[in-house]
Every structure is written in C-alpha cells, then in structure tokens.
Amino acid sequence: MGAAFATFCIWILMTVFWALIGVAVPLIIPEKIENRRLIQTMLLLTSVSCYTFWLCIFLMQLNPLIGPELEIRTAQAIVEEWQS
Amino acid sequence: MALFRCEEMALYQLFLQSEAAYNCVGEMGEIGLVQFRDMNPDVNAFQRKFVNEVRRCEEMERKLRFIEKEVKKEAHINIPNNVPDLKQVPAAREMNELDNQLEKLENELRELLSNQEQLQKNFLELTELKQVLLRTSIFFQEADSTRFAAAARDDREHEEGEALLDVEGGASGGVAGGGTNKLGVVAGVIKRELLGAFERVLWRVCRGNVFLKHADIEEPLTDPTTGDSLLKCVFIVFFQGEQLGNRVKKICEGFRATLYPCPEQTAERREMLKGVEARIADLQVVLDQTLSHRTRVLESAAANLPLWFVKVRKIKSIYHTLNLFQVSQKYLQVQCWIPITDIPKIQAALDKGTSDAGSSVPSVLSQVPTKEQPPTFNRTNKFTEGFQTIIDAYGVSSYREMNPMPFTVITFPFLFAVMFGDCGHGLIMALFAGLLIWKEKDIIAAKSKNEIFMMFFGGRYLIFLMGVFSIYTGILYNDLFSKSMNIFGSQWAIPQDVAKTLAGYSDNTDTVELDPKDSFKDKAPYPFGLDPIWQVADNKLDFLNSFKMKLSVILGVMHMLFGVVLSLLNHTYFRKPLNVIAEFIPQVLFLGGLFGYLVFMIIYKWFAFDYTNSASAPQLLITFTDMFMLSAPDDELYSGQYTVQVIILLVGVACVPWMLFVKPTVLYMRHRNPAAGLTFKNLNNLAGDDGEGTEGLISNDELDRENGIGGDDHVISPDTHGAHSSNGNAPGAGGHGGGHGDDDEEFDFGQIMILQAIHTIEFCLGCISHTASYLRLWALSLAHAELSEVLWSMVMSIGLSYDSVFPGILILPPIFAAWAVLTLAILLLMEGLSAFLHALRLHWVEFQSKFYHGEGHLFTPFSFKHIVENPLED
C-alpha cells in the first residue's frame, strides 16, 4: 500500500511539473515578447519529450522482471554502505 | 505565421527615375530585403549600361589593394578591424572624390617607393665601395709598399711594380712572359655563394694568369628591390695585360659582380674612404626621412582603409545591381521578389532614396501576377540561424510548407542527448558552448579565419542545448563519467538471510542474484532515473538493452507520427482535402495501427507483468512477428489479443490499396468529368478575372490550388503531393482561376499511378525500416556508456588503485591527465560528432520524409551586410 502511494505521488509530482512547463507557462507568456511562438513551441516540445523519457524509465522499473546480479564483494559493500 | 512557414513573397515591378536610381538601389542594399531579377539575361557583361562605373570601381579596388599591401609591409601599422557600419549609402559624387583621393595616394606611394629604391641602391653601392676600400687596403699592404710609392702613375686602374710580380709570382703559379710590366687591378663585390665558381672560371679562362684575393663582408647587405639580405665578399683580381683585363671584366659581368674603382695609393684610398663615409651618413639621413614620411602617409591611409573598402564595394555592388535593370530614356525598371510584410519598409526606403537624390518623381512599386514559385525566405535571428542552416543543408523548404526548424530546435538536441546520455560530458559540452555564447561579441569582432572553429561557433546555441539535454538524460540514465549517483537511495535491498551468508565469502568472484520477489517487493521505483544498483550489477546490459530498445521504438513512433501530423497541416493549408482522405488517414492508420500497437504492447507489458507472472511474460518481438504471420500467440498479453491483432493487421493491410488507388482514381474521374467536380470550379468560372493587383495574386493562388489537386501530379517530380507550383496564400474566399486550367495541362494517368505507387511503397516499407532505424538511439547510447566505462576502468582506476599515499600521489595526476584527454578526444569530440550525425540523419530521413518536400530555392536579397562584415576580404 505504501509503495503504491509513493509511486503515485512521484508520478503526479512529475506530471504536474512538466504540465506546468509545457502548458501553463506558454499560456502566460506576454503577447509582446518577440519570439513568443518560438518559445511556446520550445517549451511544449521540451516538456513532452522530457516527460516521456522520464515516464518510460519510471514505468520500466515499476515491475521489474529480473534483478541485478552482484559480485560478492559488491554485495558486501552494499550491505555495509547502503543498508546500515 | 512566419515562424512555421516561410514568409509570403510577391513579385513586384519597380520603376525608378534615372536620377534617383542609384540612391534607391543603395537604400535597398541597406535594408537587404529585395531580390532583384536580371532583366537582361542575354546581354553580355561588357554591353551593360553601367559597365564603365563598375570598371572604375574595380580600378579603385585595385588601388586600395595596392595601398593595403604597402601598409602591410610596415608591420607596426595597424589596420583597424572593427569598423562600425554607418548604414549609409555612399553618395554618387563620393565615387569621384574617392577616386581622386585614391589616385593621389597611389601616385604618392609609388613615387615614394621608387625614390626609396633609388636611395637604397645608392646606399648599397656606397656601402660596398666602403667595404672594398677597407678590405683592399689590406691586400695592397701585403705587397711591398715602397715599390708602389715609386710606381704611382696613371688614371686607369693599373698597378705597377715588378716587385708585386715577384712577391706574388710564386703564388699565381707562373706568369706569362711578355706584355707590359703593369699589373692591372680589378676590385669589386660579389655574392658569397658565387665566389667559388667565380674563382674557378677565372682560373680556367685566364689559364691561371690572374690572382684573386677575397675577404668576406661580415654584415649582410640588403638588396634594394627584393629586400633580401645578401652575404657578399670583396674580391680583387690582379692581372697583366689588357686582354686579360677585358676577360676578367667580362667574367665579372657574367657573375654580376659590381666593380668599383680602387685607387692604389693609401692616401688616395683614405681620402676616398672619408668621402664615401660622409656620403653614406648623408644618404642615411635622407633615407630615414623618406621612410618616416612614407610611414606617416601609410598610417593616415591605414586608418581609413576599411572604410574605403566598404564604400567602394557598396558602390560597385550598386552598379552591378543597376546593370540588372531594364533601362529606357527616363526610367529604369526591374522585377523583384519582396516579402509582403516588409512592403511599407521598402516603400519608406525608396522614398528616402528618391529624396536623397533630390528627385521629385516618386518610385513606383506595382505587383506582378505570376505563377512562379517564389523564393523561400525564413527570417532567422542569431539563435534560430544555426538550426535553419542544418535544415537547409538537406533541402530548402518549398514555398509556404511547414518549416521543420522550430521543432528541430528541441527535438534535435533531445535525440542527440538520448544517444549521448552522460551528465559529466553534457556538462562539459554545455560549459564550452556557454563560454562561446558569453564571448560571442568578442569572437565575432575578432573575425577569425579558422573554419573549423567558426563552424563550432556558428552552432553554439545548438551545442549548448545539446549539452543541457545531455545533462538531463545523463541524470536519468544515471551516468556521470560512467558512475551512478545514489541520491534517493536504491530501491533494491539485499535481504537479511542473503546478507548473513555473504559474510562467509571472501574475495570470491561468485555472484549473487537478487530476486525481485525478495529484494524489490513493495517498493516504489527509483523516483528519478535508473536505479544506481544497476551500474554495479553484472547483468546491467540485460536490463538496459531491453529498456533502451523499447525507449527507442517509443520515441521513434512518436517522432514519425508527429511528422505525419505535420503533413496534415500542409494538406489543410494548401486546401487539398483529397490528400487528407487518400493519404493522411491511411498513413495514420498504418503507422499508428501497427507500430502504435507495438508501443501499446510495450507499455502494457510494463504494467501487466511483474515477478509473480514473469514466467508467462511474452517476448514482444516474437509477438509482433507472430501477429504478421497470423499465428496465435503462445503467451497472451491480454485476453482477446488474437482477435484484436487480426483486426489491426487487416486494417493496416487495407490501408495499402487505399493509399495506392484512391487518389489516382479520383483524379482520373475528375479529369473525365470536370463539370461533376467540385462546385468551386463553377463559381470560379462565373466570377471571371479581376484586373487588380492583389486580387491577381489570389487568383493565381487559387488557380494553382485548384490545379494543385488536379495539376501537380502532372509534374515530373518524384513526390505526388508536392506543393510545387502553389503560391499558397491565406485562404481567401471565392477565388478565381478556373477549370479551364485542367484542359490546358496533360493528364498522364500512368505517370500519376507510378508516382502514387512509389509513394505508397516508400511509406509502408519506410515505416518498418525507419522504426528499426530509430534503434540507433539505443546503439549509440550503449556504445557511449561502454566507452566511458572502459576508459574509467582501464585508465582512471589504475590511478586510484594504490593503497598508500606515496606512489599514488605521483601516479594519479598523469593518469588523470591521460583520462581527461581521452575523454575529450574520444567521448566528447568523436562520440559527440557521431551522435550529432545520427540525430541529423534521423531528422533528415526518418522525420522529414513524412511531410517535407524541400524543393524551394533560397531568397538571396541584395544586401550590403556581407560586404560590410568582410571589408578587407577579397
């Protein structure tokens, strides 16, 4: 339960972030800025491509089918450094 | 709008009064928005009206180049590099003033030059004479001086004294008997390298009867004409008899030795020496004054040089352009392409030109209706220029079709970054480009001629974006110089029981595999990017390869679908509903149906399968190929999969004849039955032709759009829906033009059919091959990551592997240097260029083939900008 909630939180955070950049900011750019259209296009494309990229990595790791194969020394190091 | 499509252009006729013509054309050059057409294509360059003026300008340029050469000879005079452009048209009378000024300057310089040469020649002669006098005194003193005093005689260059003979007789090896007892002397100066040959020739010709003595002159002398410094030596030849004397003199002439009169008396020599030295001193003073005068003249010229160059070039280009005009008694006329939005600006410039010339008759701009394809004008600023250049390198966009540039600004750096994907390398790249951007004003002013550097400089914004995106993808791939960052804590935990057993092992190369059931259960995935545990795992590639391949396919299908949607925008703009129905919809169904389904399967599999049912997870590639072979899947992704796949496949297969036959059939039926065609045509026939200018343009535009549907396929061009002859304009209501256009053009059904077949095959096969082509995103990012890792483990690790400080501290810096140099050379430069190239290919071929025609030609306005930017360039 905790995991699903955490997953959802992370996802909603990133989605909102890129939605702001890609949709909200282009709408509030004032009319008289010279390259308005170009900036809007750039922001939209940036947010779409970066969000897609992040989303693919995120979804791929959601339900992993295989696990990492660690050398013994590496595993020992992990137990010591990351897990205590 | 002018961002997504090129500017709207129109063909205008320009009438200029003869007096105002020069100024008006100059103003056009300043604003740089008009492309003139050559109205006299058959006329020889020498028969044009303004040939004399052009010749005068070229003469002036020649004079300027001469002056420049003279200035450059004096290394300390600086020619100012950045001359601010005054943005002024040089007045016509300035040409005369400048001409006179330059002529005066040139004559003065030439005079100074010849004077200087003369003076230097004299100086050289005097110096050599001085040297001769100095050295020969030694020669003479070696002989018995008493004998000389007794034998002082004549005005010729003879030396008496049998004593001399006796003294030198043995040395010369025999003296010819007979003749007078006088010894002739010839003294002079010869180049050192010719001395040996000179001696030999003398010996042979005079049969050993002459005696040569020589001494080197230590300081090198400067040759007045060439300015080279020469090493010379003084020689003196003793001979007996007139004939020998003549021979010796001829030989000296042959070897270009300069002869000097040399008095044998010491006193005379000393006097001569004094005289010579005095003259040398005087000459030196005169020379110095000449040189300083010359320097002053050159300095004053150098300050004005760039300005003059610019003026002369401007004037010359104005006359070149005037030569394109059609000239008649009172006025000149020309046709020109003008962007429609700039017409007020151009009109204002014309008015300024007319008023500057003091003419009262205004210039007239009137539109010319035409069916020609206008040139493509994409207005760029310093940011978008780099991107537009790489698009134009493949093909200039056809008139008014979608310009891929605004999209390329982001998609290109993004696809590059997917292939480059390293935080650290991206940071270096971004910093380098950031430096170029920060210093751009200085770099532009420096006007470097280094082509490779200027290429990097021209793409600075592109490289900056590439670096920034690479930082982002590097964070997501969790790759920082081949190391991963553990910011949020790895989500993979080694379970307790396994950890306990680990303590027992020691220095083993055995591996332990973490099962997601125990190590990942009930965890959220790593929030931002790849989990850091994968970097230290042995089976990292198994995991990553599958991911990167799927990512490449997803990005590829998205990119291509985007391209197809852009083609829809083109179809709607050019008002071709037939293309929408006959091409766009089947394309979307084919691409989206088949490959979109693949994307769907990828994403669905990520959701639907985890460690609990991983044994029954189907392999997507096999599923996909099975779909095409209509065989039932062994493991199902979801229930009902077989039916869905069959439906999608049938729809996809049905799209092929749809793309192949619908459009030619409709065109054929329209050709057979024009009255039954679109009602537009009937309306058009009723409206008739309007004579007004702007309406005329719309009429041609509508005419072409109408014919575009029926007519463009008659064109012998490889693509069928090319906007070849459309002067696309904002859609106007109720156009003119007519159905009679169809009757005029041929209808070649075979041609249309073939073109459509080519298009269909290209698209369908292209779908598959292009989707596979996007796998290069995976391939290059794998190569980059592996290279980076190899470089670290084989180079840098060595430096970090020493236990104690002492050898380590000595070894680490050179190892780091080696690692850094290899990183820059291999990973940044080589891989960077490689990823750049592949991203470019993906854009040019896979993306643009979905919608881009690229058959336009560039707008090349008459502009002074290029001339001003390179004032001293030829």
Interface residues (C-beta under 8 A of the other chain):
Chain A: G2 A3 A4 A6 T7 I10 N35 R37 L38 T41 M42 L45 T46 S49 C50 T52 F53 W54 C56 I57 F58 L59 M60 Q61 L62 N63 P64 L65 I66 G67 P68 E69 L70 E71 I72 R73 T74 A75 Q76 I78 V79 W82 Q83
Chain B: M1 L3 F4 N381 F383 T384 P406 F407 V409 I410 T411 F414 V418 Y472 T473 L476 N486 G489 S490 Q491 W492 A493 I494 V498 A499 L502 A503 Y505 D507 N508 T509 D510 T511 V512 E513 L514 D515 P516 S519 F520 D522 K523 A524 P525 Y526 P527 F528 G529 L530 D531 I533 W534 V536 A537 D538 N539 K540 D542 F543 F547 K550 L551 I554 L555 M558 I603 W606 F607 F609 D610 Y611 S614 A617
